[in-house]
Amino acid sequence: MMLVVMKCGGTWEMLADIFRVKTPTFIKTIVGFLEIVAPKMYDAWVASHADEQKMRSLVTSGHTFTHYPCALYATDVTFQQSNRPSGSIAEAMPWYSAKHKLYGYKVEVSVNPRGLAINCTRHSRGNTADITMFRENQAFHLSARHKGEGELRLVDDGPLLEMYPDEWAVLADKGYQGLADHVRCIHPKKGNNLTPDEATMNDNISSDRVIVENYFGRLCNLWRICAEKFRWSEKLYDDVFHVCASLTNYHITLHPLREESGDIYRQQCNRLIAIGNEINTKRRMRQERYRRNKRLRHTMNLNDNLGDDTFNDLDDEEGFDDDDDDDSVVTQMSF
């Protein structure tokens, strides 16, 4: 039952109709099961890989990153659309993503070179910066990348070794600018006037960290509840996402990631951006229509006021002529 819920997504009513169960009973059953299963599945199929897949294991098995073998994993943030929170605009804005122009949740996921997620944070609001989420999860990043006693002799000639000799590196995207001042983070450089070496470095980083996008693509392709708009209560989101991430890890152990998975995720991101742009366009058209109608009403009111004043002036003039006519009539009758 839980697998069908994750696979199909949708509303509670639609899912309850599939099993011909009353909606309140169905919600109580699924929510209770999720609360029990989610932590166990996450520990067994996600967190355990952070302890098992250390750098020595990756080196001996030949699963290090191609261009940056000193990196232990790559980190990125995924966004999922949700319902607009209740309340005023100021109260709902923390959930609004300026990039996607939608309300939603963000989760940071770290993926090792084998394509397995080793950490998933609890969700943050849509306007939270990626680098802020990294810093809030710094306890995991520091402990996971620390070189153990058996790893100090492994070859490490990667960037930032002099600043952080006791840490393995982490790969990130351009949204993590400045993070290298605090942790051993390898990220692309921003700017239009890059040297050939800097452009090559950016390409190499993107080539290695694309595995995170491939993971997100597999996640969205397997579980519709992670790909469509999340319509359930916010307090259920972490359990739902952790269950889907755990099941995705199990699926990857049987069917390794491929480039097609990354294409699926990029299509998903483009779809969300297109939805946000469409909503913004409709909102802007409504606002323009409202302003146009307001100007039209204002113009009509001005014309009405001018017409009333002209009519009153004409009445005054006609009244004066009527008096003259009456006087003439009276005069004629007097003769």
N, C-alpha and C positions, 0 to 999 in steps of 0.2 A: 504493500500500500504506500509506504513512504517513497519507494523508488518511482512509482507512478506519479506521485505528487511532484517530486523533483524533476522528473522528465517532462511532464506536461505543463506545469505551472498553471497560471490562471487564477480565477477566484475560488473561494471556498465553496460557493454554491455549485459551480460547474464540476469541481472535483468530487463533491459529495454525491452528485447525480450519477457519476460514473460507477460508484459502488452501491448506489441506491441506499444511502444512509442519510439520516437527517443531518442537516448542516451543523447544529450545535454539538451533536454527538461526534461527528467527524472531526470537527476542530479540536475538541477536547482530547480525542484519541491521538491525533497527529502531534499536537503540541506537547502532550505528555511524553510521547515516545521520543520526540526530538530532544527534549531536555535531558533525557537519560542517555541517548545514543551519541549525541554530538560530541561531548567531551571524550568519550572512550574512543570513538573513531578518529578524532583529531590526534589524540596521543599515540594511537597505534599506527596511523598511516601518514601523518604529517610530522609531528614533533619528533618522532623516533628517527626520521631520516636526518635530522640535524645532529643527532648524536652518533649515528652510524656512518654517515657520509662525510667523514672528516677529510682533510686534504691528503693525508697519506693514502686513504682508500681510493680517492679520485686519481691520484698519480699512479698508483700500482695497477689500477684497472684501465688507465688510459682515457679517462673521461674529463680531463681538464678543459678549460676554454682554449680555443685555438690560438687567439692572438694575445690573450692575457692569462696565462696559466697560473699566475699568482692570485687570481680572484677566486674566492671560495664560492660565491653565488652572485646572482644579479637580482636587483630589487626594482620594483615598479608598483604603481598604484592603478587600480581599476575602479571605474565609476559605473554605478547602476542607477537608473532613473527610478524615482519613487513618487508617491502621491505628494501633493503640496501639503505641508503641515498646516494645521489649523492656526488661526490667529491673524494678526495684522501682517502687513508686508515686512515691517521691521522684525517681527518675531520669526517669520519664515525665511528671511534672507540668509541665515547661517547654513541652510540646506541647499542654497542656490549655487550652482557651479557656473562661473562666468565663461568657462571654456565651452561647455556643452549647452549653456543657456537653459538648464533644466534643474529641477529639484532632485536630490538623490543622495546616495551614500558612497563613501570611498573606503577601500580596503587596501592595505599594503601587503604584497605577497613577495616572498623571497624564494627564488628557484635556483637549484644547483645545476651544474653542467649536464647532469643526466636528465634534466627536465622535470624533476620532482620538487614540489613545493616543500620547503622545510620550515616555513613560518607564515602565518596569516594573522594579522592584527585584528583587533575589534574594529568595527566600522567607525568612521568619522563623518562629520557633516560635509556636505558637498563643497563648501567654500574653503575647506582646510587645505593649506598648501602641502605639497608632497614632502618637502623638506621638514615641515613641522611634524608630520606623521613619522618620519624617520627618527627625528630626535625624541619623540615620545616613546619610540620602540628601541631606544638606544641600549637598554639593558640586554636585549637579545643580541643586537649587532655586536656589542663588545665581547660578550661571552662566546658567541659562535665563531668569531674570527680570531680569537686569541690562539696563538700558536702553542700547542702542547709540547711536552718534553720530547716526544718522539718525532716532532715536526720541525725542530730547529735546524736539523741537518738537511732538510729538503732544499732543493735549488729554488732560490727566489731572487730574481733580478728585475722585478717589475718596478713600475713607478712608485714614488713616495716611500721607498724602502728605508731611506735614511731617516725620515721623520717618524716612521712607525715600524721599527724592526721586529716587534713582537706581534704584529697583526697581519692577517691575510687581507687582501683587498676585496672591495665590493664594487660591482659595476652598476651604474645608474645613468639616467638620461640627463638632458640639459636642465631639467627643473631642479637639480640639486647643486646649483652653482654655489660655491663657497663652502661646501661641506668638507672639502679636502683639508680645510684648516683645522678640523677637529677629529676627523677619522680618515682612514685610508680609503677614500672613495675615488674611483676613476670615472670621470664623466666627460662627455664631449665639451668642447669649447664653443662659446657663442661668438657670433660676429660674421660679417660679410667679407672682410678682408683677411681671410685665413691664409697662412703659408701652406705650401704643398704638404709639408710634414704634418701640420695640424689637421688639414683636411683628411689625410690618410689615417691619422690617429682617430678622428671622429668616425670614419668608415669602419675601422677595426672594432671600435667600441660598440657601434650599432650592430655589427655582424655577430658579436658575442652575446650581447644582451637581448637579441631578438628572441632568445629562447623563452623569455618571460611572456612576450606577446604570443608565442606559439602555445604556451600553457593557458593563457587566458582564452585563446581561440578554442582549444580543446574543452575547456570548462564551459564556455557558452554553447558550444556545439552539442555537448552531451546533455546539459541540464538547462532546459528552457527557463526555469525559474530564475536562473542567473543571467539570462539574456534579455528577457522582456522587462517591462515595468513591474517593480515590486509593489504589490498591492496589499500586503499583509501588514501586521503591526511591526513597528520598528524594533521592538524588543525581541522579535523572533529572527531578525536578520542575521545576527552573528551565528546562531546555531545552524540556520539554513546554509549559509555560506561555508561554514566549516565542514558540514556534512558533504556538500558538493565538492569541496576541495579534497577531502579525504577519498571520496569515490573516484575522483579524477586521478589522483595519485595511483590508486590501485589499477585503474584502466591503463595508465602510462606504463606501468611495469609489464603489462601484457602487450601493449601496442605503443612503441616509442613515438615521441613527437615528430611531426614533419612540418615542412614549410607551409603546407596547405592550412594548417591550424592557425598560423600567424595571419594568413590572408583572411580567414574567417573573422578573426578578432578585429583586424583593420576595417573590414566591412561593417562590423558591429559598431565601432567607434564612429565611422562616417555616418551611419544611420542615426545614431544619437545626435550628432551635430546637425544633421539635416532636420530632424524632428525639432530641435531647439530653434533653428533658424526659421522654420515654418511657423512655430508658435509666436516667435518675435515679430515676424512679418504680419501675421493676422492681428496681433495686439497693436502694432503700429497703424495698421489700416483702420482698426476700430477707433483709435485715438484721433486719427486725422478726420475720419467721418464725424466724430463727435465735435471736434473743433469747427469743422466746416458748417455743420448744422447750427452750432452755437452762433457763429458769425452771421449766418443767414437769419436766424431768429432776431438777433440784435438789429440787423439792417431793416427787417420788416417792422420792428417796433418803432424805429426811428421814422420810417415812412408813415406809419399810422399816426404818430404824433404830429408830424408835419401836415398830414391830411386833415386832422381835426382842427388845427389852428387855421388853416385856409378856409375850411367850411364855416368856422365861427366868424371870420372876417366877412365872408360873403353874406352871412345871415344879418350881420350888422348893417351892411350897405343896403340889402334888400328891405330891411325894416325901415330904414330912412326913406326910401322911395315910396314905400307903402303909406307912410305918414303924409307925404306930399300929395299922393293921389287922393287920400281921404279928404285932405283939406280942399283940394280942387273940387271934389264931388260936392262937398258941403257948400262951397261957395256958389257953385252952379245952382244947387237946389235952393239957395237963399234968394236968388233972383227969380 
